[in-house]
C-alpha cells in the first residue's frame, strides 16, 4: 500500500516582467497568485520588473538569497522580440537548468495553441536551492503551466516524484567535504 503524505506548502515569489503593466493591470501575475494560494502554497513576494536584464537578475538574486523563497515564477519576456530578455536573465543565474520543463511546456502549449507554441522560450532552473520558472506573459500560458505542470510538481503528494521532495537536497553539494 502506498504511503500517504501530507501536503507541504512552499513559498512562491511571482515576478511579472513588463514595460507597460502595473499590479492593477497584471492579469498573468494575478492568475499565478490565485492558483498558488488556492493550491495551499504561500505567496512570498510579488513584484513587477521592466524588460531589463540587469533588473530581472537583481530580483532573481534577491529571491535566491532569501531563505523565505523556495520557488520563483516569472511571467513575461520569454518571446522573440528585442525586448524579451527574461530567459537570458534566468539562464544567467541558473546553477542547473531543468531542460525537460521547456519540452513539457511546449507539449502542453501545442495542445492549446498549435504550432504557435514554437514562439515560447519558457524555461526553468535551480539556483541556491531555489526553483526558477520563466513563463510567457499571457494569462492562458500561466494557467497552462500551473494547471498542467507546476501544480502537480509542487505537490509533495504527487508520485512517483515531485520538486518538493527534493527541495532539501538541491544544495547538498555545498555540504560535501
C-alpha positions in Angstrom: 0.0 0.0 0.0 1.3 3.5 -0.9 2.4 5.8 1.9 0.0 8.7 2.4 1.7 12.1 2.6 0.6 15.4 3.9 0.6 18.4 1.7 3.6 20.6 2.2 3.2 24.3 1.2 6.1 26.1 -0.4 6.9 29.8 -0.5 6.5 31.2 -4.0 7.5 34.6 -5.3 5.9 35.9 -8.5 7.6 38.3 -10.9 5.9 40.0 -13.8 8.2 41.3 -16.5 6.6 44.2 -18.4 7.4 47.7 -19.5 3.7 48.6 -19.5 1.9 46.9 -16.7 1.5 47.7 -13.0 0.0 45.4 -10.3 -3.6 46.6 -11.1 -3.2 45.5 -14.7 -1.2 42.4 -14.1 -3.6 39.6 -15.2 -0.9 37.0 -15.6 0.6 37.6 -12.2 -2.8 37.6 -10.6 -3.6 34.3 -12.3 -0.5 32.7 -10.8 -1.1 34.2 -7.3 -4.7 33.0 -7.3 -3.7 29.5 -8.3 -0.8 29.1 -6.0 -2.8 30.3 -3.0 -5.8 28.1 -4.0 -3.4 25.1 -4.0 -2.3 25.9 -0.5 1.1 27.5 -1.1 2.2 30.8 0.3 2.9 34.0 -1.7 6.4 35.0 -0.5 6.6 38.2 -2.6 5.3 39.7 -5.8 7.0 42.3 -8.0 7.0 43.9 -11.4 10.2 44.5 -13.3 10.9 46.3 -16.6 12.2 44.3 -19.6 15.8 45.0 -18.5 18.1 42.0 -17.9 20.0 43.6 -15.0 16.8 44.5 -13.2 15.4 41.0 -13.6 18.7 39.4 -12.5 18.8 41.6 -9.4 15.3 40.5 -8.3 16.1 36.8 -9.0 19.3 37.0 -7.0 17.5 38.7 -4.1 14.9 35.9 -4.0 17.5 33.2 -4.5 19.3 34.5 -1.4 16.1 34.8 0.6 15.5 31.6 2.7 11.8 32.5 2.7 11.5 31.9 -1.0 11.5 28.3 -2.3 10.2 28.9 -5.8 10.2 31.9 -8.2 7.8 32.0 -11.1 8.2 34.9 -13.6 5.8 35.7 -16.4 6.6 37.8 -19.5 9.6 38.4 -21.6 10.0 34.9 -22.9 9.2 35.7 -26.5 11.4 36.5 -29.5 11.3 40.3 -29.7 14.3 42.5 -28.9 12.9 43.5 -25.5 12.3 39.9 -24.4 15.3 39.2 -22.0 13.7 37.2 -19.2 15.2 33.9 -20.5 18.7 35.4 -20.6 18.2 36.8 -17.1 17.1 33.4 -15.8 19.8 31.4 -17.5 22.5 33.8 -16.2 21.6 32.8 -12.6 20.9 29.0 -13.1 23.2 26.5 -11.5 21.3 23.8 -13.2 18.7 24.0 -16.0 15.6 21.9 -15.9 15.5 21.3 -19.6 12.5 19.0 -19.6 10.3 21.8 -18.3 10.6 23.7 -21.6 9.8 20.4 -23.5 6.7 19.6 -21.4 5.5 23.2 -21.5 5.8 23.1 -25.3 3.8 19.9 -25.4 1.1 21.4 -23.2 1.0 24.6 -25.3 0.9 22.8 -28.6 -2.3 21.1 -27.5 -3.8 24.5 -26.9 -2.3 26.8 -29.5 -0.8 24.5 -32.1 2.4 25.4 -33.8 2.4 28.9 -32.2 3.9 27.1 -29.2 7.3 27.3 -31.0 7.5 31.0 -30.2 7.7 30.5 -26.5 11.1 30.2 -24.7 9.7 29.1 -21.4 12.5 27.7 -19.2 13.3 26.6 -15.7 16.3 26.0 -13.5 17.7 25.8 -10.0 20.0 28.2 -8.1 20.9 28.5 -4.5 18.3 25.8 -3.5 15.5 27.8 -5.3 13.5 26.7 -8.3 13.1 29.3 -11.0 10.4 29.1 -13.7 10.0 31.6 -16.6 6.6 31.6 -18.3 5.2 33.5 -21.2 3.2 36.7 -20.3 -0.3 35.6 -21.2 -2.8 34.5 -18.6 -3.5 31.4 -20.7 0.1 30.4 -20.7 0.3 30.9 -16.9 -2.9 28.8 -16.4 -1.5 26.0 -18.6 1.9 26.0 -16.9 0.4 26.0 -13.4 -2.5 23.6 -14.1 -0.7 21.1 -16.2 2.9 21.1 -14.7 3.6 23.3 -11.6 0.5 22.4 -9.6 1.4 18.8 -9.8 5.2 19.1 -9.4 4.9 21.4 -6.5 2.6 19.0 -4.6 4.6 16.8 -2.2 2.0 14.1 -2.5 2.5 13.6 -6.3 4.0 10.2 -7.2 6.4 8.9 -8.5 8.3 12.1 -7.8 8.0 15.9 -7.4 10.0 19.0 -7.0 9.1 19.5 -3.3 10.5 16.2 -2.1 14.0 17.0 -3.5 13.9 20.7 -2.4 16.0 20.0 0.7 18.6 18.2 -1.4 19.2 20.9 -4.0 22.2 22.2 -2.2 23.7 19.0 -0.9 26.8 19.6 -3.0 27.6 22.5 -0.8 27.6 20.3 2.3 30.1 17.7 0.9 33.5 17.7 2.4 
